[in-house]
């Protein structure tokens, strides 16, 4: 059997060690019949004679200690005996009283605090390497008073400390994942159920990967802002703007609660025979849109949004308050909390715009040489096409399916 590491007794309080040594004497008497201080010619007491079974000796020891004022059961004595045989006197010590080792070893707490600060600064910044975090830690220590006599550990020790502090934080991976991890909900969370139209609606915006002729005649990119009803998966309104502003979010809310027929210019905009679009293949839509105005309006009870400036602005909050709508922003960096509108806008940004001239692709690697030289459409034409696609009758989307355009 290996020799027990009795040197670890130094990490326990003196009273705990004294108690363990006291128990050792009694356990030795149970095992060998004589206490450790007895001489070689000492005769074991009758109740601890080796002719008796180990169980009987344990019962005798429990009765003796209980009579002396230390209440203990025979099973407790047996448990201590087994622990002593397995780990020596160390097994008799109350390990709950052990002195806890520092979490980060011998590294000074000021170094740990400075590195935590550097890691916290990197949450919302661009992803950098570990060497930058170590450099920033040194800068923080130099800027902190009372660290002149501080002995900075070696680089290897600092990297080990960095690995412990950044475990699970995604400090050196995707910035979006890091922000979501840091700013997400700390308490248990789940999907917010919605059973009636308007009970929960979500709003968001995203840039479209397509070149559009802006009002000044210069090709540029636009942003799509839309609102979806979670219960029915209905895209209630969608607007295109060069840059989403607070007034655009309020306009989107106004269009959501306004019937189609009462919207200014609705009849003319949706009449394909008067459209400026290539309409020969779309003339049949006039018949399909004949009863579109009869579609009911979904009035929001709660709107879930992110922390974009357009949505947390005073203008949009005032509009929600005027219409008695519960304004509910999601946690920062937690796009999954409004996953319905995120998925819908992602589908529109790819499946819809890829059929348009001037499609740029999702990155430079997927882009043509000169998408702006194609016969791109104006912002008004693209908005008109989007309204036609959204307002046209379509098969109802069941739960778990996204709206169809």
N, C-alpha and C positions, 0 to 999 in steps of 0.2 A: 504494500500500500504506500502511496506517496506521503511524504511528510507534510502535515498541515502547515499552511502559511501563518504561523502564529504571530509573525511580525505585523500583521494587519491589526492586531489588538491595539496598536498605538493610535489607530484612527478612531477608537471608541472612547467615550468618556470613562473616567476612572471608576465611577460607581458601577457602570455596566460591566467592566472587566472584573471588578471585585465580585459581583454577583455571579458571573460565569465561573470564576475560580471556586467559589463556594459550592456551586452545583457540581463542579468536577469532582470534588471530594466525595459527595454522596453517590454520584454515578459510578465512581471507581469501587465504592463499597458494594454496590449492587452487582457489578461485574465480577469482582475478584474476592468478595467476602470481607475484605479489610480496607479501612480508609488509608489514604496515601501516607499519612504520618505514622502509621503503626509499624512497629518493628517486625523483623522477619519471623520472630518466634510467637507473635501475637496470634491467639486463636480467634477465628471469626465468631461473632455472636451467633446464637442458634438460628435466629430468623434470617441470617444471611449466609448460612452454611452452604458450601458448594454442593451438598447432597440434595438441596432444595432446588426446585425449578426456577428459571429466570423470572417467570411470571409471578411466582410466590414472593421472590425477593423484592420485585417492584411494588407489590401490594404492601409488603412490610415497610418499605421506605416511605410510601405515601402515607401510611398510618402513623409512622414515627414523626414525619414532618408536620402533619396535621395536628397531632397532639402537642407539638412544640410551638404551634402558632402560625405555621405556614401552610395554609390550606391548599392542597394539591391532590389530584386524583392519580390512580395507578396508570391510567392511559397517558397522562401528562409526563409522568416519570419515564414511561416506555418511549415516548416521543423524544424526550431529551437524551435518553440512552442511545437511540438510533442516530440522532444528530451528532452525538459525541463520537460514536464509532466511525461516522462518515467523515467528519471534518475536525475532530479534536475539540479543544476548548473553544475554538472559533465558532463551532456550531452551537455553543451554549449561549453566545452573546445575543442580545436583542439588537438585531440589525437595523431596526427603526431608529436607533440612537446613533447610528454611524455618522461621522462627519462627512458631509457631502463635498465631493470634489468640485472645484470650479468648472463651469460648463465649458470654458474655452482654455482650460489648462492654466499655464503661467502667463498668458497674454494679459497685459494691463487692461483694466476696464475702460480706460480713456481711449485706447486704441480701438476697442470693440465699439464704443459709442461713436467715434469718428467714422469708422467704416460703415456702421448702420446709417449714418447721416448721408454718406456718399451714395450708398445703395438707394436710399429714399429719394435723393435728387435725380437718380437715373430712371425713376418710374415713368415720368411723362416726357423724358428726353429721348433722343435717338439712341439706338442700341450701340454700345461701345464695348471695348474689350476689357479684360480683367486688369491689364496694366494701367488703363485710365482710371479705374476705380482705386487702385493702389496709389496712384499719383494724387488723386483728389483727396484720399484719406490723409496723405502727408500734408497737403495744403490746409486741410481743416485743423490738423494738429498744430501746425505753425500759427494759425490764426486764433487758436484757443489759448487763453491765459492759464498759467500753471502747468504747462507741459514742457518747460525748459529742461527739467531733469529727467524727462521720460526717455527710456531706452526702447527704441523701436525694434521689434523682432526682425529676424531675417526674412528675406523675400519668400523663402519656402514656407515659413510659418505663416506669413501674411496670406499666401495663396491658399493654405489649408483653412485658415480662418474665413477667407472669402468664400470658399466652397461651402462651409457650414452655414454662413449667413445668407447665402443666395439660393440655398436648396429649396426648390419649389416656387421660386419667385420669377423665373423666366427673365432674369436680368440680362442674359446674353443671347436671348432668342427673339422671337417676333415681338415688336413693340405693342401691337394690338393685344396680344395674349397677356403681356406683362401688365398693361393698363387695366384690362378686364379683371385680372387676378387681384390687383391692388385695390381697385375702386369698387369691385363687385359687392354683392350683399354678403354680410358676415353671418347673419342668422340663417337658419334653414329657409329655403324658398322653393316655390313650385310655380306651375302655370296657373294664371288667373282664369277661372272658368267664366264662360259667357254663354248664356242660354237664350237671350232675347236680343233682337236687333237694337243696336245702339248702346247696349249695356257696357261694352268695352270696345273702343275704337283706337286705332294706332295711326300715328302720323310720322312721316319721315321724308327726307329728301336725299337724292343721289345724283351725281353728275352722269350725263348720258354720253356714251362713246360715239358721238356722231357730230359732224360739222353742220352748223345751221347758219343761215344768212340772217344776221341780226338787223335791228332797225336802222342802224347807221350804214348798212350795206357791206359790212366787213364780216367774213366768216368767223365763227367762234363756237365755243361749247356752251351748252345750257344745262341747267339742273332741273330734275323732275321732282316735284313735291306732290305727294299723294296721301290719301287717307283711306283706310280699309276698316270694315266692320268685321270683328272677329267671329261673331256668331254666324253670320251668313256668308262671309268671305266676299263681300261686295265692295268693289272699289268705288266709293261714293263720289270722289272728285279727284282731279289731277290737273296740275298747272305746270307750265314750262316757263322758266325765267332764266336770264343769263346768270344771275346770282340770287339765291333765295334770301329774301329779307323778311322782316317781321310782318310787314303789310301783306306779303304773299301768303303767309300762313293764315292770317285773318281772312284774306280773300278766299282761300281754300275752304275755311270753315264756313264762310257765308255761302259758297256754292254747294256745300254739303247739305245745308238746311233749307235750300231754296229749290222748289220744284223746277224741273227742266223747262217746262213751258213758260215759266215766269222769268227765266234768265234772259237778259237783254240780248236780242239778236239770235236767240236759240233756233227759231224756225228757219231763218235764212242760212245760218251756219251749217245746219245739218241737212239742207236740201242739196243733194248731190248734183242736181241739174244746174245749180247756180255756183257750184264750187269752182275754185281756181285750181283744184287738184286735177291730175289726169283721171277723169271721172267716167270714161266710157264703160269701164268694167264695174263701176260702182253705182250705176244708175238704179240698179235693182234695190239699193239700200233705202231709197225713198219709201218703198212699200214696207220694208222691214222696220223703219223708224216711225211709221205712221202712228203707232200706239206707244211709242217710247215715252211720251209725255205722261202717260198714265202710271208709270212706275212710281212707287211710293218713295217718299223722302225718309231717310233714316236720321233721326235726331240723336246726337250723341249724349250719353249720360256721363261717360268717363272717357277721357282722351289720354293715352299713354304716349309719351314722346321721349326723345333723348335730351341732352343738354346743349343742343345747337342754339346759337344766338337767336335765331328766328323763332324758336319755340319757347324759350325761357324769357323772352322779351316782355316788357310791360304791356305792349300792344296786344300780343296774343293772349296773355293772361287776363287782360281786361275784357277781351272778346269772350273768353270762356266764362268769366264771372258774370258778364251781362246776360249770357244765354243759360246761366245756372248749370254749367258743365263742370264736373269734377276734373281738375287738372292734376295729372299724376305723372311726374317725370320718373324715368327709370334710373337705376344706379348708373353712375359714370362708368363707361367702358363695358357695359353689359348689354350688348346688342341682342342677346338671346331673349331678353325680357320683352322684346317687341319683335319676335321672330317672324310673325305673319307679314308685317309690312316690309321687313328686311328681305324676306324671300321673294315677295311680290315685286319689289323694285329691282331686285337682282335679276328676275326673269324678264322684266320689261327692258332693262338695260342691255340685255343680250339677245333674247329671242325676238324682241320687237324691232330694235334699232338695226339689227343686222340686215334687214330687208330694205333699209333706207340708203339712198346715195350719200356719200360722205362718211360712211361708217369707218371709224378709226381703230376698232379693236380695243381690247382691254389694256394693251401696253404697246410700246414702240416696236416690240418684236412681232406683233400681230398687225401692224399698220402698213397700209399701202404707201407708195412714194409720195403722192400728193393728193390726199383725200379732199382737200379744199378746192381742187380744180374740177371736181365732178359737178354735175348739175344738182347742186344741193338745194334744199327747200328753205323757205323763209320760216321764221319763228311762228308766224300766224298760220302758215300752212301745216306745219308739224303739229301745232296745238289743235287744229281742226281735225287732222287725221287721228290724233289721240282721242279726241272727244267722240268721234265716230266709232272707233274701235271699242271704247268704254261703254257707250250708250246703246250699241247694237244689241238686240236680244241674243242670248246665248244660253246653252244648257246650264241648269243650276249646278253649282259646285257643292258637292257634299262635304261633310266635315273631314278635315285633313287634306282637302284639295285647295289649290290656289285659284284665284279668279282667272278666267280666261279672257284674253283681249282679242 
